[in-house]
Amino acid sequence: MLKNGDAYFQVVHKEKNPVVVKTNGSDVIVLGTSFEINAFEKESQSEITVSSGKVGVQLSDLKQPATFVLRPCWDSNPRPAD
């Protein structure tokens, strides 16, 4: 779990052993990629930047959970606007 800080990951996708990074209200599912996550306890939002490959993101703290895929150059704040 990444609760407070920045982290950069380079991960090879293994279907039988998926890597999941938990942040403030979202789970990032590694699909063979390199990416950065910025997550801070003071903020309700996490930011994900994909360098290569792709990641899946599941938002679990919403009334209706949402899932989407991020690819390179999609700098995302995975939170819907209020």
mmCIF file of the N, C-alpha and C atoms, coordinates in Angstrom:
data_MODEL
# 
_entry.id   MODEL 
# 
loop_
_atom_site.group_PDB 
_atom_site.id 
_atom_site.type_symbol 
_atom_site.label_atom_id 
_atom_site.label_alt_id 
_atom_site.label_comp_id 
_atom_site.label_asym_id 
_atom_site.label_entity_id 
_atom_site.label_seq_id 
_atom_site.pdbx_PDB_ins_code 
_atom_site.Cartn_x 
_atom_site.Cartn_y 
_atom_site.Cartn_z 
_atom_site.occupancy 
_atom_site.B_iso_or_equiv 
_atom_site.pdbx_formal_charge 
_atom_site.auth_seq_id 
_atom_site.auth_comp_id 
_atom_site.auth_asym_id 
_atom_site.auth_atom_id 
_atom_site.pdbx_PDB_model_num 
ATOM 1   N N  . MET A 1 1  ? 0.849   -1.177  0.000   1.00 0.00 ? 1  MET A N  1 
ATOM 2   C CA . MET A 1 1  ? 0.000   0.000   0.000   1.00 0.00 ? 1  MET A CA 1 
ATOM 3   C C  . MET A 1 1  ? 0.889   1.233   0.000   1.00 0.00 ? 1  MET A C  1 
ATOM 4   N N  . LEU A 1 2  ? 0.551   2.158   -0.887  1.00 0.00 ? 2  LEU A N  1 
ATOM 5   C CA . LEU A 1 2  ? 1.245   3.441   -0.955  1.00 0.00 ? 2  LEU A CA 1 
ATOM 6   C C  . LEU A 1 2  ? 0.303   4.493   -0.388  1.00 0.00 ? 2  LEU A C  1 
ATOM 7   N N  . LYS A 1 3  ? 0.624   4.993   0.810   1.00 0.00 ? 3  LYS A N  1 
ATOM 8   C CA . LYS A 1 3  ? -0.262  5.945   1.473   1.00 0.00 ? 3  LYS A CA 1 
ATOM 9   C C  . LYS A 1 3  ? 0.250   7.373   1.407   1.00 0.00 ? 3  LYS A C  1 
ATOM 10  N N  . ASN A 1 4  ? 1.578   7.534   1.337   1.00 0.00 ? 4  ASN A N  1 
ATOM 11  C CA . ASN A 1 4  ? 2.115   8.877   1.434   1.00 0.00 ? 4  ASN A CA 1 
ATOM 12  C C  . ASN A 1 4  ? 3.447   8.962   0.713   1.00 0.00 ? 4  ASN A C  1 
ATOM 13  N N  . GLY A 1 5  ? 3.444   9.455   -0.531  1.00 0.00 ? 5  GLY A N  1 
ATOM 14  C CA . GLY A 1 5  ? 4.686   9.634   -1.257  1.00 0.00 ? 5  GLY A CA 1 
ATOM 15  C C  . GLY A 1 5  ? 4.578   9.308   -2.733  1.00 0.00 ? 5  GLY A C  1 
ATOM 16  N N  . ASP A 1 6  ? 5.757   9.302   -3.375  1.00 0.00 ? 6  ASP A N  1 
ATOM 17  C CA . ASP A 1 6  ? 5.884   8.969   -4.789  1.00 0.00 ? 6  ASP A CA 1 
ATOM 18  C C  . ASP A 1 6  ? 6.582   7.630   -4.906  1.00 0.00 ? 6  ASP A C  1 
ATOM 19  N N  . ALA A 1 7  ? 6.201   6.843   -5.900  1.00 0.00 ? 7  ALA A N  1 
ATOM 20  C CA . ALA A 1 7  ? 6.874   5.572   -6.148  1.00 0.00 ? 7  ALA A CA 1 
ATOM 21  C C  . ALA A 1 7  ? 6.897   5.307   -7.642  1.00 0.00 ? 7  ALA A C  1 
ATOM 22  N N  . TYR A 1 8  ? 8.028   4.800   -8.142  1.00 0.00 ? 8  TYR A N  1 
ATOM 23  C CA . TYR A 1 8  ? 8.167   4.439   -9.553  1.00 0.00 ? 8  TYR A CA 1 
ATOM 24  C C  . TYR A 1 8  ? 8.341   2.935   -9.624  1.00 0.00 ? 8  TYR A C  1 
ATOM 25  N N  . PHE A 1 9  ? 7.619   2.281   -10.540 1.00 0.00 ? 9  PHE A N  1 
ATOM 26  C CA . PHE A 1 9  ? 7.638   0.824   -10.661 1.00 0.00 ? 9  PHE A CA 1 
ATOM 27  C C  . PHE A 1 9  ? 7.975   0.417   -12.084 1.00 0.00 ? 9  PHE A C  1 
ATOM 28  N N  . GLN A 1 10 ? 8.768   -0.656  -12.233 1.00 0.00 ? 10 GLN A N  1 
ATOM 29  C CA . GLN A 1 10 ? 8.972   -1.346  -13.502 1.00 0.00 ? 10 GLN A CA 1 
ATOM 30  C C  . GLN A 1 10 ? 8.646   -2.804  -13.223 1.00 0.00 ? 10 GLN A C  1 
ATOM 31  N N  . VAL A 1 11 ? 7.589   -3.313  -13.847 1.00 0.00 ? 11 VAL A N  1 
ATOM 32  C CA . VAL A 1 11 ? 7.093   -4.644  -13.502 1.00 0.00 ? 11 VAL A CA 1 
ATOM 33  C C  . VAL A 1 11 ? 6.785   -5.430  -14.779 1.00 0.00 ? 11 VAL A C  1 
ATOM 34  N N  . VAL A 1 12 ? 7.186   -6.693  -14.778 1.00 0.00 ? 12 VAL A N  1 
ATOM 35  C CA . VAL A 1 12 ? 6.838   -7.604  -15.859 1.00 0.00 ? 12 VAL A CA 1 
ATOM 36  C C  . VAL A 1 12 ? 5.520   -8.272  -15.487 1.00 0.00 ? 12 VAL A C  1 
ATOM 37  N N  . HIS A 1 13 ? 4.576   -8.297  -16.425 1.00 0.00 ? 13 HIS A N  1 
ATOM 38  C CA . HIS A 1 13 ? 3.255   -8.875  -16.164 1.00 0.00 ? 13 HIS A CA 1 
ATOM 39  C C  . HIS A 1 13 ? 3.355   -10.386 -16.031 1.00 0.00 ? 13 HIS A C  1 
ATOM 40  N N  . LYS A 1 14 ? 2.802   -10.908 -14.964 1.00 0.00 ? 14 LYS A N  1 
ATOM 41  C CA . LYS A 1 14 ? 2.688   -12.351 -14.747 1.00 0.00 ? 14 LYS A CA 1 
ATOM 42  C C  . LYS A 1 14 ? 1.230   -12.627 -14.408 1.00 0.00 ? 14 LYS A C  1 
ATOM 43  N N  . GLU A 1 15 ? 0.541   -13.259 -15.336 1.00 0.00 ? 15 GLU A N  1 
ATOM 44  C CA . GLU A 1 15 ? -0.899  -13.462 -15.184 1.00 0.00 ? 15 GLU A CA 1 
ATOM 45  C C  . GLU A 1 15 ? -1.259  -14.228 -13.919 1.00 0.00 ? 15 GLU A C  1 
ATOM 46  N N  . LYS A 1 16 ? -0.438  -15.212 -13.544 1.00 0.00 ? 16 LYS A N  1 
ATOM 47  C CA . LYS A 1 16 ? -0.754  -16.025 -12.362 1.00 0.00 ? 16 LYS A CA 1 
ATOM 48  C C  . LYS A 1 16 ? -0.401  -15.325 -11.049 1.00 0.00 ? 16 LYS A C  1 
ATOM 49  N N  . ASN A 1 17 ? 0.465   -14.322 -11.110 1.00 0.00 ? 17 ASN A N  1 
ATOM 50  C CA . ASN A 1 17 ? 0.877   -13.581 -9.909  1.00 0.00 ? 17 ASN A CA 1 
ATOM 51  C C  . ASN A 1 17 ? 0.794   -12.080 -10.173 1.00 0.00 ? 17 ASN A C  1 
ATOM 52  N N  . PRO A 1 18 ? -0.402  -11.535 -10.287 1.00 0.00 ? 18 PRO A N  1 
ATOM 53  C CA . PRO A 1 18 ? -0.513  -10.106 -10.602 1.00 0.00 ? 18 PRO A CA 1 
ATOM 54  C C  . PRO A 1 18 ? -0.004  -9.225  -9.467  1.00 0.00 ? 18 PRO A C  1 
ATOM 55  N N  . VAL A 1 19 ? 0.548   -8.082  -9.846  1.00 0.00 ? 19 VAL A N  1 
ATOM 56  C CA . VAL A 1 19 ? 0.996   -7.091  -8.878  1.00 0.00 ? 19 VAL A CA 1 
ATOM 57  C C  . VAL A 1 19 ? -0.099  -6.033  -8.783  1.00 0.00 ? 19 VAL A C  1 
ATOM 58  N N  . VAL A 1 20 ? -0.526  -5.733  -7.556  1.00 0.00 ? 20 VAL A N  1 
ATOM 59  C CA . VAL A 1 20 ? -1.545  -4.709  -7.318  1.00 0.00 ? 20 VAL A CA 1 
ATOM 60  C C  . VAL A 1 20 ? -0.983  -3.725  -6.301  1.00 0.00 ? 20 VAL A C  1 
ATOM 61  N N  . VAL A 1 21 ? -1.004  -2.436  -6.653  1.00 0.00 ? 21 VAL A N  1 
ATOM 62  C CA . VAL A 1 21 ? -0.566  -1.390  -5.743  1.00 0.00 ? 21 VAL A CA 1 
ATOM 63  C C  . VAL A 1 21 ? -1.810  -0.676  -5.244  1.00 0.00 ? 21 VAL A C  1 
ATOM 64  N N  . LYS A 1 22 ? -2.020  -0.677  -3.942  1.00 0.00 ? 22 LYS A N  1 
ATOM 65  C CA . LYS A 1 22 ? -3.191  -0.028  -3.340  1.00 0.00 ? 22 LYS A CA 1 
ATOM 66  C C  . LYS A 1 22 ? -2.808  1.387   -2.927  1.00 0.00 ? 22 LYS A C  1 
ATOM 67  N N  . THR A 1 23 ? -3.688  2.349   -3.273  1.00 0.00 ? 23 THR A N  1 
ATOM 68  C CA . THR A 1 23 ? -3.485  3.746   -2.879  1.00 0.00 ? 23 THR A CA 1 
ATOM 69  C C  . THR A 1 23 ? -4.769  4.243   -2.228  1.00 0.00 ? 23 THR A C  1 
ATOM 70  N N  . ASN A 1 24 ? -4.882  5.540   -2.083  1.00 0.00 ? 24 ASN A N  1 
ATOM 71  C CA . ASN A 1 24 ? -6.063  6.156   -1.466  1.00 0.00 ? 24 ASN A CA 1 
ATOM 72  C C  . ASN A 1 24 ? -7.309  5.891   -2.301  1.00 0.00 ? 24 ASN A C  1 
ATOM 73  N N  . GLY A 1 25 ? -8.004  4.803   -2.037  1.00 0.00 ? 25 GLY A N  1 
ATOM 74  C CA . GLY A 1 25 ? -9.262  4.530   -2.706  1.00 0.00 ? 25 GLY A CA 1 
ATOM 75  C C  . GLY A 1 25 ? -9.168  3.891   -4.074  1.00 0.00 ? 25 GLY A C  1 
ATOM 76  N N  . SER A 1 26 ? -7.956  3.534   -4.522  1.00 0.00 ? 26 SER A N  1 
ATOM 77  C CA . SER A 1 26 ? -7.838  2.880   -5.827  1.00 0.00 ? 26 SER A CA 1 
ATOM 78  C C  . SER A 1 26 ? -6.817  1.754   -5.760  1.00 0.00 ? 26 SER A C  1 
ATOM 79  N N  . ASP A 1 27 ? -6.990  0.776   -6.633  1.00 0.00 ? 27 ASP A N  1 
ATOM 80  C CA . ASP A 1 27 ? -6.038  -0.318  -6.803  1.00 0.00 ? 27 ASP A CA 1 
ATOM 81  C C  . ASP A 1 27 ? -5.485  -0.221  -8.212  1.00 0.00 ? 27 ASP A C  1 
ATOM 82  N N  . VAL A 1 28 ? -4.153  -0.236  -8.348  1.00 0.00 ? 28 VAL A N  1 
ATOM 83  C CA . VAL A 1 28 ? -3.506  -0.196  -9.652  1.00 0.00 ? 28 VAL A CA 1 
ATOM 84  C C  . VAL A 1 28 ? -3.039  -1.603  -9.965  1.00 0.00 ? 28 VAL A C  1 
ATOM 85  N N  . ILE A 1 29 ? -3.564  -2.187  -11.043 1.00 0.00 ? 29 ILE A N  1 
ATOM 86  C CA . ILE A 1 29 ? -3.246  -3.555  -11.426 1.00 0.00 ? 29 ILE A CA 1 
ATOM 87  C C  . ILE A 1 29 ? -2.218  -3.498  -12.539 1.00 0.00 ? 29 ILE A C  1 
ATOM 88  N N  . VAL A 1 30 ? -1.058  -4.071  -12.306 1.00 0.00 ? 30 VAL A N  1 
ATOM 89  C CA . VAL A 1 30 ? 0.049   -3.999  -13.250 1.00 0.00 ? 30 VAL A CA 1 
ATOM 90  C C  . VAL A 1 30 ? -0.188  -4.963  -14.402 1.00 0.00 ? 30 VAL A C  1 
ATOM 91  N N  . LEU A 1 31 ? -0.075  -4.446  -15.626 1.00 0.00 ? 31 LEU A N  1 
ATOM 92  C CA . LEU A 1 31 ? -0.283  -5.251  -16.822 1.00 0.00 ? 31 LEU A CA 1 
ATOM 93  C C  . LEU A 1 31 ? 0.991   -5.294  -17.670 1.00 0.00 ? 31 LEU A C  1 
ATOM 94  N N  . GLY A 1 32 ? 2.163   -5.216  -17.058 1.00 0.00 ? 32 GLY A N  1 
ATOM 95  C CA . GLY A 1 32 ? 3.451   -5.201  -17.748 1.00 0.00 ? 32 GLY A CA 1 
ATOM 96  C C  . GLY A 1 32 ? 3.798   -3.783  -18.133 1.00 0.00 ? 32 GLY A C  1 
ATOM 97  N N  . THR A 1 33 ? 4.514   -3.072  -17.283 1.00 0.00 ? 33 THR A N  1 
ATOM 98  C CA . THR A 1 33 ? 4.623   -1.632  -17.472 1.00 0.00 ? 33 THR A CA 1 
ATOM 99  C C  . THR A 1 33 ? 5.696   -0.996  -16.605 1.00 0.00 ? 33 THR A C  1 
ATOM 100 N N  . SER A 1 34 ? 5.913   0.275   -16.858 1.00 0.00 ? 34 SER A N  1 
ATOM 101 C CA . SER A 1 34 ? 6.625   1.134   -15.917 1.00 0.00 ? 34 SER A CA 1 
ATOM 102 C C  . SER A 1 34 ? 5.730   2.350   -15.689 1.00 0.00 ? 34 SER A C  1 
ATOM 103 N N  . PHE A 1 35 ? 5.590   2.736   -14.426 1.00 0.00 ? 35 PHE A N  1 
ATOM 104 C CA . PHE A 1 35 ? 4.663   3.813   -14.087 1.00 0.00 ? 35 PHE A CA 1 
ATOM 105 C C  . PHE A 1 35 ? 5.042   4.434   -12.760 1.00 0.00 ? 35 PHE A C  1 
ATOM 106 N N  . GLU A 1 36 ? 4.487   5.603   -12.503 1.00 0.00 ? 36 GLU A N  1 
ATOM 107 C CA . GLU A 1 36 ? 4.727   6.333   -11.257 1.00 0.00 ? 36 GLU A CA 1 
ATOM 108 C C  . GLU A 1 36 ? 3.385   6.606   -10.595 1.00 0.00 ? 36 GLU A C  1 
ATOM 109 N N  . ILE A 1 37 ? 3.366   6.515   -9.273  1.00 0.00 ? 37 ILE A N  1 
ATOM 110 C CA . ILE A 1 37 ? 2.170   6.852   -8.502  1.00 0.00 ? 37 ILE A CA 1 
ATOM 111 C C  . ILE A 1 37 ? 2.541   7.912   -7.478  1.00 0.00 ? 37 ILE A C  1 
ATOM 112 N N  . ASN A 1 38 ? 1.734   8.950   -7.398  1.00 0.00 ? 38 ASN A N  1 
ATOM 113 C CA . ASN A 1 38 ? 1.847   9.970   -6.354  1.00 0.00 ? 38 ASN A CA 1 
ATOM 114 C C  . ASN A 1 38 ? 0.599   9.850   -5.490  1.00 0.00 ? 38 ASN A C  1 
ATOM 115 N N  . ALA A 1 39 ? 0.779   9.529   -4.220  1.00 0.00 ? 39 ALA A N  1 
ATOM 116 C CA . ALA A 1 39 ? -0.359  9.373   -3.311  1.00 0.00 ? 39 ALA A CA 1 
ATOM 117 C C  . ALA A 1 39 ? 0.015   9.969   -1.959  1.00 0.00 ? 39 ALA A C  1 
ATOM 118 N N  . PHE A 1 40 ? -0.835  10.826  -1.460  1.00 0.00 ? 40 PHE A N  1 
ATOM 119 C CA . PHE A 1 40 ? -0.585  11.476  -0.183  1.00 0.00 ? 40 PHE A CA 1 
ATOM 120 C C  . PHE A 1 40 ? -1.838  11.414  0.678   1.00 0.00 ? 40 PHE A C  1 
ATOM 121 N N  . GLU A 1 41 ? -1.655  11.093  1.953   1.00 0.00 ? 41 GLU A N  1 
ATOM 122 C CA . GLU A 1 41 ? -2.790  10.964  2.880   1.00 0.00 ? 41 GLU A CA 1 
ATOM 123 C C  . GLU A 1 41 ? -3.609  12.243  2.983   1.00 0.00 ? 41 GLU A C  1 
ATOM 124 N N  . LYS A 1 42 ? -2.957  13.398  2.906   1.00 0.00 ? 42 LYS A N  1 
ATOM 125 C CA . LYS A 1 42 ? -3.659  14.672  3.023   1.00 0.00 ? 42 LYS A CA 1 
ATOM 126 C C  . LYS A 1 42 ? -4.607  14.917  1.860   1.00 0.00 ? 42 LYS A C  1 
ATOM 127 N N  . GLU A 1 43 ? -4.340  14.262  0.729   1.00 0.00 ? 43 GLU A N  1 
ATOM 128 C CA . GLU A 1 43 ? -5.156  14.442  -0.463  1.00 0.00 ? 43 GLU A CA 1 
ATOM 129 C C  . GLU A 1 43 ? -5.989  13.194  -0.705  1.00 0.00 ? 43 GLU A C  1 
ATOM 130 N N  . SER A 1 44 ? -7.209  13.375  -1.146  1.00 0.00 ? 44 SER A N  1 
ATOM 131 C CA . SER A 1 44 ? -8.076  12.226  -1.398  1.00 0.00 ? 44 SER A CA 1 
ATOM 132 C C  . SER A 1 44 ? -7.811  11.619  -2.764  1.00 0.00 ? 44 SER A C  1 
ATOM 133 N N  . GLN A 1 45 ? -6.907  12.219  -3.543  1.00 0.00 ? 45 GLN A N  1 
ATOM 134 C CA . GLN A 1 45 ? -6.656  11.761  -4.902  1.00 0.00 ? 45 GLN A CA 1 
ATOM 135 C C  . GLN A 1 45 ? -5.241  11.244  -5.059  1.00 0.00 ? 45 GLN A C  1 
ATOM 136 N N  . SER A 1 46 ? -5.088  10.237  -5.907  1.00 0.00 ? 46 SER A N  1 
ATOM 137 C CA . SER A 1 46 ? -3.787  9.728   -6.305  1.00 0.00 ? 46 SER A CA 1 
ATOM 138 C C  . SER A 1 46 ? -3.594  10.082  -7.771  1.00 0.00 ? 46 SER A C  1 
ATOM 139 N N  . GLU A 1 47 ? -2.332  10.229  -8.189  1.00 0.00 ? 47 GLU A N  1 
ATOM 140 C CA . GLU A 1 47 ? -2.043  10.516  -9.583  1.00 0.00 ? 47 GLU A CA 1 
ATOM 141 C C  . GLU A 1 47 ? -1.171  9.406   -10.136 1.00 0.00 ? 47 GLU A C  1 
ATOM 142 N N  . ILE A 1 48 ? -1.485  8.914   -11.326 1.00 0.00 ? 48 ILE A N  1 
ATOM 143 C CA . ILE A 1 48 ? -0.760  7.814   -11.949 1.00 0.00 ? 48 ILE A CA 1 
ATOM 144 C C  . ILE A 1 48 ? -0.253  8.287   -13.304 1.00 0.00 ? 48 ILE A C  1 
ATOM 145 N N  . THR A 1 49 ? 1.051   8.080   -13.577 1.00 0.00 ? 49 THR A N  1 
ATOM 146 C CA . THR A 1 49 ? 1.640   8.411   -14.863 1.00 0.00 ? 49 THR A CA 1 
ATOM 147 C C  . THR A 1 49 ? 2.279   7.159   -15.428 1.00 0.00 ? 49 THR A C  1 
ATOM 148 N N  . VAL A 1 50 ? 1.834   6.720   -16.608 1.00 0.00 ? 50 VAL A N  1 
ATOM 149 C CA . VAL A 1 50 ? 2.343   5.501   -17.240 1.00 0.00 ? 50 VAL A CA 1 
ATOM 150 C C  . VAL A 1 50 ? 3.453   5.879   -18.210 1.00 0.00 ? 50 VAL A C  1 
ATOM 151 N N  . SER A 1 51 ? 4.636   5.242   -18.058 1.00 0.00 ? 51 SER A N  1 
ATOM 152 C CA . SER A 1 51 ? 5.768   5.478   -18.956 1.00 0.00 ? 51 SER A CA 1 
ATOM 153 C C  . SER A 1 51 ? 5.755   4.520   -20.133 1.00 0.00 ? 51 SER A C  1 
ATOM 154 N N  . SER A 1 52 ? 5.439   3.246   -19.865 1.00 0.00 ? 52 SER A N  1 
ATOM 155 C CA . SER A 1 52 ? 5.369   2.241   -20.927 1.00 0.00 ? 52 SER A CA 1 
ATOM 156 C C  . SER A 1 52 ? 4.382   1.162   -20.520 1.00 0.00 ? 52 SER A C  1 
ATOM 157 N N  . GLY A 1 53 ? 3.858   0.440   -21.494 1.00 0.00 ? 53 GLY A N  1 
ATOM 158 C CA . GLY A 1 53 ? 2.889   -0.613  -21.202 1.00 0.00 ? 53 GLY A CA 1 
ATOM 159 C C  . GLY A 1 53 ? 1.550   -0.033  -20.819 1.00 0.00 ? 53 GLY A C  1 
ATOM 160 N N  . LYS A 1 54 ? 0.886   -0.674  -19.859 1.00 0.00 ? 54 LYS A N  1 
ATOM 161 C CA . LYS A 1 54 ? -0.422  -0.191  -19.407 1.00 0.00 ? 54 LYS A CA 1 
ATOM 162 C C  . LYS A 1 54 ? -0.692  -0.695  -18.002 1.00 0.00 ? 54 LYS A C  1 
ATOM 163 N N  . VAL A 1 55 ? -1.577  -0.002  -17.305 1.00 0.00 ? 55 VAL A N  1 
ATOM 164 C CA . VAL A 1 55 ? -2.026  -0.423  -15.978 1.00 0.00 ? 55 VAL A CA 1 
ATOM 165 C C  . VAL A 1 55 ? -3.543  -0.357  -15.942 1.00 0.00 ? 55 VAL A C  1 
ATOM 166 N N  . GLY A 1 56 ? -4.140  -1.213  -15.158 1.00 0.00 ? 56 GLY A N  1 
ATOM 167 C CA . GLY A 1 56 ? -5.562  -1.148  -14.889 1.00 0.00 ? 56 GLY A CA 1 
ATOM 168 C C  . GLY A 1 56 ? -5.762  -0.430  -13.573 1.00 0.00 ? 56 GLY A C  1 
ATOM 169 N N  . VAL A 1 57 ? -6.823  0.342   -13.467 1.00 0.00 ? 57 VAL A N  1 
ATOM 170 C CA . VAL A 1 57 ? -7.114  1.080   -12.237 1.00 0.00 ? 57 VAL A CA 1 
ATOM 171 C C  . VAL A 1 57 ? -8.543  0.750   -11.807 1.00 0.00 ? 57 VAL A C  1 
ATOM 172 N N  . GLN A 1 58 ? -8.690  0.377   -10.546 1.00 0.00 ? 58 GLN A N  1 
ATOM 173 C CA . GLN A 1 58 ? -10.007 0.131   -9.974  1.00 0.00 ? 58 GLN A CA 1 
ATOM 174 C C  . GLN A 1 58 ? -10.236 1.132   -8.859  1.00 0.00 ? 58 GLN A C  1 
ATOM 175 N N  . LEU A 1 59 ? -11.298 1.893   -8.976  1.00 0.00 ? 59 LEU A N  1 
ATOM 176 C CA . LEU A 1 59 ? -11.673 2.842   -7.932  1.00 0.00 ? 59 LEU A CA 1 
ATOM 177 C C  . LEU A 1 59 ? -12.738 2.177   -7.082  1.00 0.00 ? 59 LEU A C  1 
ATOM 178 N N  . SER A 1 60 ? -12.423 1.942   -5.823  1.00 0.00 ? 60 SER A N  1 
ATOM 179 C CA . SER A 1 60 ? -13.317 1.159   -4.972  1.00 0.00 ? 60 SER A CA 1 
ATOM 180 C C  . SER A 1 60 ? -14.069 1.980   -3.944  1.00 0.00 ? 60 SER A C  1 
ATOM 181 N N  . ASP A 1 61 ? -13.734 3.240   -3.795  1.00 0.00 ? 61 ASP A N  1 
ATOM 182 C CA . ASP A 1 61 ? -14.384 4.034   -2.743  1.00 0.00 ? 61 ASP A CA 1 
ATOM 183 C C  . ASP A 1 61 ? -15.497 4.930   -3.285  1.00 0.00 ? 61 ASP A C  1 
ATOM 184 N N  . LEU A 1 62 ? -16.032 4.583   -4.449  1.00 0.00 ? 62 LEU A N  1 
ATOM 185 C CA . LEU A 1 62 ? -17.138 5.335   -5.024  1.00 0.00 ? 62 LEU A CA 1 
ATOM 186 C C  . LEU A 1 62 ? -18.443 4.602   -4.778  1.00 0.00 ? 62 LEU A C  1 
ATOM 187 N N  . LYS A 1 63 ? -19.559 5.289   -4.967  1.00 0.00 ? 63 LYS A N  1 
ATOM 188 C CA . LYS A 1 63 ? -20.858 4.617   -4.838  1.00 0.00 ? 63 LYS A CA 1 
ATOM 189 C C  . LYS A 1 63 ? -20.974 3.489   -5.847  1.00 0.00 ? 63 LYS A C  1 
ATOM 190 N N  . GLN A 1 64 ? -20.458 3.715   -7.055  1.00 0.00 ? 64 GLN A N  1 
ATOM 191 C CA . GLN A 1 64 ? -20.391 2.670   -8.077  1.00 0.00 ? 64 GLN A CA 1 
ATOM 192 C C  . GLN A 1 64 ? -18.930 2.509   -8.448  1.00 0.00 ? 64 GLN A C  1 
ATOM 193 N N  . PRO A 1 65 ? -18.281 1.397   -8.059  1.00 0.00 ? 65 PRO A N  1 
ATOM 194 C CA . PRO A 1 65 ? -16.864 1.203   -8.395  1.00 0.00 ? 65 PRO A CA 1 
ATOM 195 C C  . PRO A 1 65 ? -16.627 1.316   -9.901  1.00 0.00 ? 65 PRO A C  1 
ATOM 196 N N  . ALA A 1 66 ? -15.478 1.856   -10.279 1.00 0.00 ? 66 ALA A N  1 
ATOM 197 C CA . ALA A 1 66 ? -15.136 2.050   -11.685 1.00 0.00 ? 66 ALA A CA 1 
ATOM 198 C C  . ALA A 1 66 ? -13.797 1.389   -11.985 1.00 0.00 ? 66 ALA A C  1 
ATOM 199 N N  . THR A 1 67 ? -13.644 0.896   -13.212 1.00 0.00 ? 67 THR A N  1 
ATOM 200 C CA . THR A 1 67 ? -12.402 0.277   -13.656 1.00 0.00 ? 67 THR A CA 1 
ATOM 201 C C  . THR A 1 67 ? -12.044 0.844   -15.023 1.00 0.00 ? 67 THR A C  1 
ATOM 202 N N  . PHE A 1 68 ? -10.757 1.175   -15.216 1.00 0.00 ? 68 PHE A N  1 
ATOM 203 C CA . PHE A 1 68 ? -10.310 1.637   -16.524 1.00 0.00 ? 68 PHE A CA 1 
ATOM 204 C C  . PHE A 1 68 ? -8.837  1.306   -16.710 1.00 0.00 ? 68 PHE A C  1 
ATOM 205 N N  . VAL A 1 69 ? -8.332  1.464   -17.953 1.00 0.00 ? 69 VAL A N  1 
ATOM 206 C CA . VAL A 1 69 ? -6.950  1.157   -18.300 1.00 0.00 ? 69 VAL A CA 1 
ATOM 207 C C  . VAL A 1 69 ? -6.258  2.454   -18.694 1.00 0.00 ? 69 VAL A C  1 
ATOM 208 N N  . LEU A 1 70 ? -5.031  2.637   -18.188 1.00 0.00 ? 70 LEU A N  1 
ATOM 209 C CA . LEU A 1 70 ? -4.207  3.791   -18.554 1.00 0.00 ? 70 LEU A CA 1 
ATOM 210 C C  . LEU A 1 70 ? -3.042  3.318   -19.411 1.00 0.00 ? 70 LEU A C  1 
ATOM 211 N N  . ARG A 1 71 ? -2.679  4.112   -20.410 1.00 0.00 ? 71 ARG A N  1 
ATOM 212 C CA . ARG A 1 71 ? -1.556  3.824   -21.306 1.00 0.00 ? 71 ARG A CA 1 
ATOM 213 C C  . ARG A 1 71 ? -0.583  4.999   -21.270 1.00 0.00 ? 71 ARG A C  1 
ATOM 214 N N  . PRO A 1 72 ? 0.607   4.848   -21.885 1.00 0.00 ? 72 PRO A N  1 
ATOM 215 C CA . PRO A 1 72 ? 1.593   5.940   -21.866 1.00 0.00 ? 72 PRO A CA 1 
ATOM 216 C C  . PRO A 1 72 ? 1.006   7.264   -22.334 1.00 0.00 ? 72 PRO A C  1 
ATOM 217 N N  . CYS A 1 73 ? 1.519   8.316   -21.762 1.00 0.00 ? 73 CYS A N  1 
ATOM 218 C CA . CYS A 1 73 ? 1.113   9.695   -22.049 1.00 0.00 ? 73 CYS A CA 1 
ATOM 219 C C  . CYS A 1 73 ? -0.262  10.027  -21.497 1.00 0.00 ? 73 CYS A C  1 
ATOM 220 N N  . TRP A 1 74 ? -0.884  9.124   -20.794 1.00 0.00 ? 74 TRP A N  1 
ATOM 221 C CA . TRP A 1 74 ? -2.157  9.414   -20.148 1.00 0.00 ? 74 TRP A CA 1 
ATOM 222 C C  . TRP A 1 74 ? -1.862  9.685   -18.681 1.00 0.00 ? 74 TRP A C  1 
ATOM 223 N N  . ASP A 1 75 ? -1.501  10.896  -18.397 1.00 0.00 ? 75 ASP A N  1 
ATOM 224 C CA . ASP A 1 75 ? -1.239  11.317  -17.029 1.00 0.00 ? 75 ASP A CA 1 
ATOM 225 C C  . ASP A 1 75 ? -2.597  11.474  -16.373 1.00 0.00 ? 75 ASP A C  1 
ATOM 226 N N  . SER A 1 76 ? -2.853  10.693  -15.335 1.00 0.00 ? 76 SER A N  1 
ATOM 227 C CA . SER A 1 76 ? -4.214  10.636  -14.833 1.00 0.00 ? 76 SER A CA 1 
ATOM 228 C C  . SER A 1 76 ? -4.304  10.954  -13.365 1.00 0.00 ? 76 SER A C  1 
ATOM 229 N N  . ASN A 1 77 ? -5.366  11.604  -13.051 1.00 0.00 ? 77 ASN A N  1 
ATOM 230 C CA . ASN A 1 77 ? -5.819  11.719  -11.681 1.00 0.00 ? 77 ASN A CA 1 
ATOM 231 C C  . ASN A 1 77 ? -7.076  10.878  -11.676 1.00 0.00 ? 77 ASN A C  1 
ATOM 232 N N  . PRO A 1 78 ? -7.002  9.637   -11.169 1.00 0.00 ? 78 PRO A N  1 
ATOM 233 C CA . PRO A 1 78 ? -8.130  8.712   -11.346 1.00 0.00 ? 78 PRO A CA 1 
ATOM 234 C C  . PRO A 1 78 ? -9.318  9.001   -10.438 1.00 0.00 ? 78 PRO A C  1 
ATOM 235 N N  . ARG A 1 79 ? -9.791  10.196  -10.476 1.00 0.00 ? 79 ARG A N  1 
ATOM 236 C CA . ARG A 1 79 ? -10.950 10.579  -9.687  1.00 0.00 ? 79 ARG A CA 1 
ATOM 237 C C  . ARG A 1 79 ? -11.884 11.381  -10.572 1.00 0.00 ? 79 ARG A C  1 
ATOM 238 N N  . PRO A 1 80 ? -13.148 11.063  -10.542 1.00 0.00 ? 80 PRO A N  1 
ATOM 239 C CA . PRO A 1 80 ? -14.098 11.884  -11.289 1.00 0.00 ? 80 PRO A CA 1 
ATOM 240 C C  . PRO A 1 80 ? -14.193 13.280  -10.671 1.00 0.00 ? 80 PRO A C  1 
ATOM 241 N N  . ALA A 1 81 ? -14.499 14.268  -11.493 1.00 0.00 ? 81 ALA A N  1 
ATOM 242 C CA . ALA A 1 81 ? -14.648 15.630  -10.983 1.00 0.00 ? 81 ALA A CA 1 
ATOM 243 C C  . ALA A 1 81 ? -15.894 15.710  -10.125 1.00 0.00 ? 81 ALA A C  1 
ATOM 244 N N  . ASP A 1 82 ? -15.846 16.537  -9.086  1.00 0.00 ? 82 ASP A N  1 
ATOM 245 C CA . ASP A 1 82 ? -17.005 16.724  -8.212  1.00 0.00 ? 82 ASP A CA 1 
ATOM 246 C C  . ASP A 1 82 ? -18.026 17.602  -8.884  1.00 0.00 ? 82 ASP A C  1 
# 
